[in-house]
Amino acid sequence: MPAMIIDWFSPAQCVGYVAFALGVGSFLQTDDRRFKLLMAGECLAYVVHFGLLGNPTAVASASMSLLRSLLALRTRALWVAALVVAANVALGLALARQPADWLPLGASCLGTLALFLLQGIPMRLLMLCGTCLWIANNVIAGSVGGTALEVVVACVNAGTIVRMARRRPAPASAKAA
């Protein structure tokens, strides 16, 4: 198989760099609302980025992630989360042609569960699992900005989790000892 040649400054890659900036900004947030707003911006940039790269399952996943992020700003209803996960699975069944095509869809499902069912550190831990799936997808797709984004997001998210954990008050049993 011939090596993939990447134009680092193509329109697709430039939009990927915008997604990079928005994604890093979102995972720096300790406020869940600001986190979701910036994530919605990242998802929109990802829709354009993967559309330009010709990766339809990543476009579908990013579109669902955009919708999910906006919905999660308004509701935490379990039925809405279930609907978004079902839509991701349906998109996968319609669009996936190879096993790797399921990576972004799986990431979107994890993100949906995280944003609707969790908050704070647990939400960010599940998002970290989804980030790992996005890293694999982006390497396979040849997404320079996307791969850089997700690697940095994983590091930034881990750092934010540590900061949040340090700010937590000690449990009452630990204070009594």
Phi and psi restraints in degrees (value plus and minus 20) as a CYANA .aco file:
   2 PRO   PHI     -89.4   -49.4
   2 PRO   PSI     131.7   171.7
   3 ALA   PHI     -87.4   -47.4
   3 ALA   PSI     123.1   163.1
   4 MET   PHI     -98.9   -58.9
   4 MET   PSI     109.5   149.5
   5 ILE   PHI    -115.6   -75.6
   5 ILE   PSI     107.7   147.7
   6 ILE   PHI    -134.0   -94.0
   6 ILE   PSI     106.6   146.6
   7 ASP   PHI    -108.7   -68.7
   7 ASP   PSI      83.6   123.6
   8 TRP   PHI     -81.6   -41.6
   8 TRP   PSI     -39.9     0.1
   9 PHE   PHI    -141.7  -101.7
   9 PHE   PSI       4.8    44.8
  10 SER   PHI     -88.5   -48.5
  10 SER   PSI     140.6   180.6
  11 PRO   PHI     -74.3   -34.3
  11 PRO   PSI     -59.7   -19.7
  12 ALA   PHI     -80.8   -40.8
  12 ALA   PSI     -67.2   -27.2
  13 GLN   PHI     -88.1   -48.1
  13 GLN   PSI     -56.8   -16.8
  14 CYS   PHI     -83.1   -43.1
  14 CYS   PSI     -60.6   -20.6
  15 VAL   PHI     -86.5   -46.5
  15 VAL   PSI     -54.0   -14.0
  16 GLY   PHI     -81.6   -41.6
  16 GLY   PSI     -54.6   -14.6
  17 TYR   PHI     -89.7   -49.7
  17 TYR   PSI     -54.2   -14.2
  18 VAL   PHI     -83.7   -43.7
  18 VAL   PSI     -64.5   -24.5
  19 ALA   PHI     -79.0   -39.0
  19 ALA   PSI     -59.0   -19.0
  20 PHE   PHI     -75.7   -35.7
  20 PHE   PSI     -72.3   -32.3
  21 ALA   PHI     -82.2   -42.2
  21 ALA   PSI     -64.2   -24.2
  22 LEU   PHI     -86.6   -46.6
  22 LEU   PSI     -59.0   -19.0
  23 GLY   PHI     -86.3   -46.3
  23 GLY   PSI     -64.3   -24.3
  24 VAL   PHI     -83.0   -43.0
  24 VAL   PSI     -63.2   -23.2
  25 GLY   PHI     -79.7   -39.7
  25 GLY   PSI     -58.6   -18.6
  26 SER   PHI     -86.5   -46.5
  26 SER   PSI     -64.2   -24.2
  27 PHE   PHI     -97.9   -57.9
  27 PHE   PSI     -27.4    12.6
  28 LEU   PHI     -99.8   -59.8
  28 LEU   PSI     -37.0     3.0
  29 GLN   PHI     -94.9   -54.9
  29 GLN   PSI     116.6   156.6
  30 THR   PHI    -119.2   -79.2
  30 THR   PSI     -32.1     7.9
  31 ASP   PHI    -107.4   -67.4
  31 ASP   PSI     101.4   141.4
  32 ASP   PHI     -81.8   -41.8
  32 ASP   PSI     -55.8   -15.8
  33 ARG   PHI     -87.2   -47.2
  33 ARG   PSI     -68.3   -28.3
  34 ARG   PHI     -82.0   -42.0
  34 ARG   PSI     -58.0   -18.0
  35 PHE   PHI     -75.7   -35.7
  35 PHE   PSI     -68.8   -28.8
  36 LYS   PHI     -88.5   -48.5
  36 LYS   PSI     -57.4   -17.4
  37 LEU   PHI     -84.0   -44.0
  37 LEU   PSI     -68.5   -28.5
  38 LEU   PHI     -86.8   -46.8
  38 LEU   PSI     -54.2   -14.2
  39 MET   PHI     -83.5   -43.5
  39 MET   PSI     -57.7   -17.7
  40 ALA   PHI     -80.4   -40.4
  40 ALA   PSI     -62.1   -22.1
  41 GLY   PHI     -82.6   -42.6
  41 GLY   PSI     -62.3   -22.3
  42 GLU   PHI     -79.8   -39.8
  42 GLU   PSI     -64.5   -24.5
  43 CYS   PHI     -82.4   -42.4
  43 CYS   PSI     -61.0   -21.0
  44 LEU   PHI     -81.2   -41.2
  44 LEU   PSI     -64.6   -24.6
  45 ALA   PHI     -83.6   -43.6
  45 ALA   PSI     -57.9   -17.9
  46 TYR   PHI     -83.9   -43.9
  46 TYR   PSI     -57.2   -17.2
  47 VAL   PHI     -77.2   -37.2
  47 VAL   PSI     -69.2   -29.2
  48 VAL   PHI     -85.6   -45.6
  48 VAL   PSI     -66.0   -26.0
  49 HIS   PHI     -76.6   -36.6
  49 HIS   PSI     -73.4   -33.4
  50 PHE   PHI     -93.3   -53.3
  50 PHE   PSI     -45.2    -5.2
  51 GLY   PHI     -83.4   -43.4
  51 GLY   PSI     -64.5   -24.5
  52 LEU   PHI     -87.6   -47.6
  52 LEU   PSI     -48.5    -8.5
  53 LEU   PHI    -102.4   -62.4
  53 LEU   PSI     -29.5    10.5
  54 GLY   PHI      55.1    95.1
  54 GLY   PSI      15.5    55.5
  55 ASN   PHI    -132.8   -92.8
  55 ASN   PSI      68.8   108.8
  56 PRO   PHI     -84.6   -44.6
  56 PRO   PSI     -53.6   -13.6
  57 THR   PHI     -90.8   -50.8
  57 THR   PSI     -54.9   -14.9
  58 ALA   PHI     -88.7   -48.7
  58 ALA   PSI     -56.0   -16.0
  59 VAL   PHI     -82.2   -42.2
  59 VAL   PSI     -66.3   -26.3
  60 ALA   PHI     -81.6   -41.6
  60 ALA   PSI     -64.5   -24.5
  61 SER   PHI     -84.3   -44.3
  61 SER   PSI     -65.6   -25.6
  62 ALA   PHI     -85.3   -45.3
  62 ALA   PSI     -56.3   -16.3
  63 SER   PHI     -83.5   -43.5
  63 SER   PSI     -64.6   -24.6
  64 MET   PHI     -86.2   -46.2
  64 MET   PSI     -56.6   -16.6
  65 SER   PHI     -86.2   -46.2
  65 SER   PSI     -57.5   -17.5
  66 LEU   PHI     -82.4   -42.4
  66 LEU   PSI     -69.8   -29.8
  67 LEU   PHI     -79.7   -39.7
  67 LEU   PSI     -65.4   -25.4
  68 ARG   PHI     -79.5   -39.5
  68 ARG   PSI     -64.8   -24.8
  69 SER   PHI     -83.5   -43.5
  69 SER   PSI     -60.5   -20.5
  70 LEU   PHI     -88.6   -48.6
  70 LEU   PSI     -62.5   -22.5
  71 LEU   PHI     -84.0   -44.0
  71 LEU   PSI     -58.8   -18.8
  72 ALA   PHI     -86.8   -46.8
  72 ALA   PSI     -38.1     1.9
  73 LEU   PHI     -92.5   -52.5
  73 LEU   PSI     -44.6    -4.6
  74 ARG   PHI    -123.6   -83.6
  74 ARG   PSI     -49.2    -9.2
  75 THR   PHI    -169.0  -129.0
  75 THR   PSI     138.1   178.1
  76 ARG   PHI    -143.4  -103.4
  76 ARG   PSI       2.8    42.8
  77 ALA   PHI     -84.1   -44.1
  77 ALA   PSI     110.7   150.7
  78 LEU   PHI     -79.8   -39.8
  78 LEU   PSI     -59.0   -19.0
  79 TRP   PHI     -84.7   -44.7
  79 TRP   PSI     -52.1   -12.1
  80 VAL   PHI     -89.1   -49.1
  80 VAL   PSI     -63.5   -23.5
  81 ALA   PHI     -80.3   -40.3
  81 ALA   PSI     -64.2   -24.2
  82 ALA   PHI     -82.5   -42.5
  82 ALA   PSI     -59.0   -19.0
  83 LEU   PHI     -83.9   -43.9
  83 LEU   PSI     -62.5   -22.5
  84 VAL   PHI     -86.9   -46.9
  84 VAL   PSI     -62.1   -22.1
  85 VAL   PHI     -83.0   -43.0
  85 VAL   PSI     -63.4   -23.4
  86 ALA   PHI     -81.8   -41.8
  86 ALA   PSI     -59.9   -19.9
  87 ALA   PHI     -84.6   -44.6
  87 ALA   PSI     -58.5   -18.5
  88 ASN   PHI     -82.1   -42.1
  88 ASN   PSI     -65.0   -25.0
  89 VAL   PHI     -83.7   -43.7
  89 VAL   PSI     -62.3   -22.3
  90 ALA   PHI     -82.2   -42.2
  90 ALA   PSI     -62.2   -22.2
  91 LEU   PHI     -82.2   -42.2
  91 LEU   PSI     -60.5   -20.5
  92 GLY   PHI     -81.6   -41.6
  92 GLY   PSI     -64.5   -24.5
  93 LEU   PHI     -83.3   -43.3
  93 LEU   PSI     -54.6   -14.6
  94 ALA   PHI    -100.6   -60.6
  94 ALA   PSI     -53.1   -13.1
  95 LEU   PHI    -130.4   -90.4
  95 LEU   PSI     -48.0    -8.0
  96 ALA   PHI     -86.6   -46.6
  96 ALA   PSI     110.2   150.2
  97 ARG   PHI    -134.8   -94.8
  97 ARG   PSI     -37.7     2.3
  98 GLN   PHI    -166.7  -126.7
  98 GLN   PSI     140.7   180.7
  99 PRO   PHI     -74.7   -34.7
  99 PRO   PSI     -57.4   -17.4
 100 ALA   PHI     -83.6   -43.6
 100 ALA   PSI     -43.3    -3.3
 101 ASP   PHI     -83.6   -43.6
 101 ASP   PSI     -40.0     0.0
 102 TRP   PHI    -101.7   -61.7
 102 TRP   PSI     -33.6     6.4
 103 LEU   PHI     -77.8   -37.8
 103 LEU   PSI     -73.7   -33.7
 104 PRO   PHI     -87.4   -47.4
 104 PRO   PSI     -51.5   -11.5
 105 LEU   PHI     -88.9   -48.9
 105 LEU   PSI     -59.5   -19.5
 106 GLY   PHI     -84.1   -44.1
 106 GLY   PSI     -60.2   -20.2
 107 ALA   PHI     -81.6   -41.6
 107 ALA   PSI     -61.1   -21.1
 108 SER   PHI     -85.8   -45.8
 108 SER   PSI     -58.3   -18.3
 109 CYS   PHI     -84.1   -44.1
 109 CYS   PSI     -64.4   -24.4
 110 LEU   PHI     -82.0   -42.0
 110 LEU   PSI     -62.4   -22.4
 111 GLY   PHI     -83.3   -43.3
 111 GLY   PSI     -58.3   -18.3
 112 THR   PHI     -82.2   -42.2
 112 THR   PSI     -68.9   -28.9
 113 LEU   PHI     -80.3   -40.3
 113 LEU   PSI     -60.9   -20.9
 114 ALA   PHI     -82.8   -42.8
 114 ALA   PSI     -69.2   -29.2
 115 LEU   PHI     -91.0   -51.0
 115 LEU   PSI     -51.3   -11.3
 116 PHE   PHI    -111.6   -71.6
 116 PHE   PSI     -52.4   -12.4
 117 LEU   PHI    -125.6   -85.6
 117 LEU   PSI     -36.2     3.8
 118 LEU   PHI    -146.4  -106.4
 118 LEU   PSI     150.6   190.6
 119 GLN   PHI    -170.9  -130.9
 119 GLN   PSI     145.4   185.4
 120 GLY   PHI      40.3    80.3
 120 GLY   PSI    -156.7  -116.7
 121 ILE   PHI     -82.4   -42.4
 121 ILE   PSI     -67.4   -27.4
 122 PRO   PHI     -77.8   -37.8
 122 PRO   PSI     -58.2   -18.2
 123 MET   PHI     -81.6   -41.6
 123 MET   PSI     -65.1   -25.1
 124 ARG   PHI     -89.5   -49.5
 124 ARG   PSI     -51.6   -11.6
 125 LEU   PHI     -85.4   -45.4
 125 LEU   PSI     -63.2   -23.2
 126 LEU   PHI     -88.9   -48.9
 126 LEU   PSI     -55.6   -15.6
 127 MET   PHI     -82.3   -42.3
 127 MET   PSI     -54.5   -14.5
 128 LEU   PHI     -82.4   -42.4
 128 LEU   PSI     -58.5   -18.5
 129 CYS   PHI     -82.2   -42.2
 129 CYS   PSI     -63.5   -23.5
 130 GLY   PHI     -84.1   -44.1
 130 GLY   PSI     -55.9   -15.9
 131 THR   PHI     -79.0   -39.0
 131 THR   PSI     -59.5   -19.5
 132 CYS   PHI     -82.4   -42.4
 132 CYS   PSI     -57.9   -17.9
 133 LEU   PHI     -87.0   -47.0
 133 LEU   PSI     -59.8   -19.8
 134 TRP   PHI     -84.6   -44.6
 134 TRP   PSI     -57.9   -17.9
 135 ILE   PHI     -78.3   -38.3
 135 ILE   PSI     -68.9   -28.9
 136 ALA   PHI     -80.5   -40.5
 136 ALA   PSI     -65.2   -25.2
 137 ASN   PHI     -79.5   -39.5
 137 ASN   PSI     -65.9   -25.9
 138 ASN   PHI     -88.6   -48.6
 138 ASN   PSI     -55.1   -15.1
 139 VAL   PHI     -83.2   -43.2
 139 VAL   PSI     -66.4   -26.4
 140 ILE   PHI     -83.0   -43.0
 140 ILE   PSI     -59.7   -19.7
 141 ALA   PHI     -98.5   -58.5
 141 ALA   PSI     -31.4     8.6
 142 GLY   PHI      56.9    96.9
 142 GLY   PSI       7.8    47.8
 143 SER   PHI    -108.1   -68.1
 143 SER   PSI      84.3   124.3
 144 VAL   PHI     -86.7   -46.7
 144 VAL   PSI     -75.0   -35.0
 145 GLY   PHI     -83.3   -43.3
 145 GLY   PSI     -60.1   -20.1
 146 GLY   PHI     -85.2   -45.2
 146 GLY   PSI     -62.1   -22.1
 147 THR   PHI     -85.6   -45.6
 147 THR   PSI     -66.8   -26.8
 148 ALA   PHI     -79.7   -39.7
 148 ALA   PSI     -63.5   -23.5
 149 LEU   PHI     -76.5   -36.5
 149 LEU   PSI     -72.8   -32.8
 150 GLU   PHI     -89.4   -49.4
 150 GLU   PSI     -54.2   -14.2
 151 VAL   PHI     -85.7   -45.7
 151 VAL   PSI     -65.7   -25.7
 152 VAL   PHI     -86.8   -46.8
 152 VAL   PSI     -61.2   -21.2
 153 VAL   PHI     -78.6   -38.6
 153 VAL   PSI     -61.8   -21.8
 154 ALA   PHI     -79.6   -39.6
 154 ALA   PSI     -64.5   -24.5
 155 CYS   PHI     -87.8   -47.8
 155 CYS   PSI     -65.5   -25.5
 156 VAL   PHI     -84.6   -44.6
 156 VAL   PSI     -64.0   -24.0
 157 ASN   PHI     -80.8   -40.8
 157 ASN   PSI     -64.1   -24.1
 158 ALA   PHI     -80.8   -40.8
 158 ALA   PSI     -62.4   -22.4
 159 GLY   PHI     -83.7   -43.7
 159 GLY   PSI     -60.4   -20.4
 160 THR   PHI     -85.6   -45.6
 160 THR   PSI     -59.9   -19.9
 161 ILE   PHI     -79.6   -39.6
 161 ILE   PSI     -64.4   -24.4
 162 VAL   PHI     -83.1   -43.1
 162 VAL   PSI     -65.1   -25.1
 163 ARG   PHI     -79.4   -39.4
 163 ARG   PSI     -64.1   -24.1
 164 MET   PHI     -85.6   -45.6
 164 MET   PSI     -59.1   -19.1
 165 ALA   PHI     -85.9   -45.9
 165 ALA   PSI     -57.9   -17.9
 166 ARG   PHI     -88.3   -48.3
 166 ARG   PSI     -50.1   -10.1
 167 ARG   PHI     -99.0   -59.0
 167 ARG   PSI     -37.8     2.2
 168 ARG   PHI     -83.6   -43.6
 168 ARG   PSI     118.7   158.7
 169 PRO   PHI     -88.9   -48.9
 169 PRO   PSI     128.2   168.2
 170 ALA   PHI     -85.9   -45.9
 170 ALA   PSI     123.6   163.6
 171 PRO   PHI     -79.1   -39.1
 171 PRO   PSI     132.7   172.7
 172 ALA   PHI     -77.4   -37.4
 172 ALA   PSI     -56.8   -16.8
 173 SER   PHI     -85.9   -45.9
 173 SER   PSI     -52.4   -12.4
 174 ALA   PHI     -94.1   -54.1
 174 ALA   PSI     -52.6   -12.6
 175 LYS   PHI     -91.3   -51.3
 175 LYS   PSI     -52.8   -12.8
 176 ALA   PHI     -93.4   -53.4
 176 ALA   PSI     -41.3    -1.3
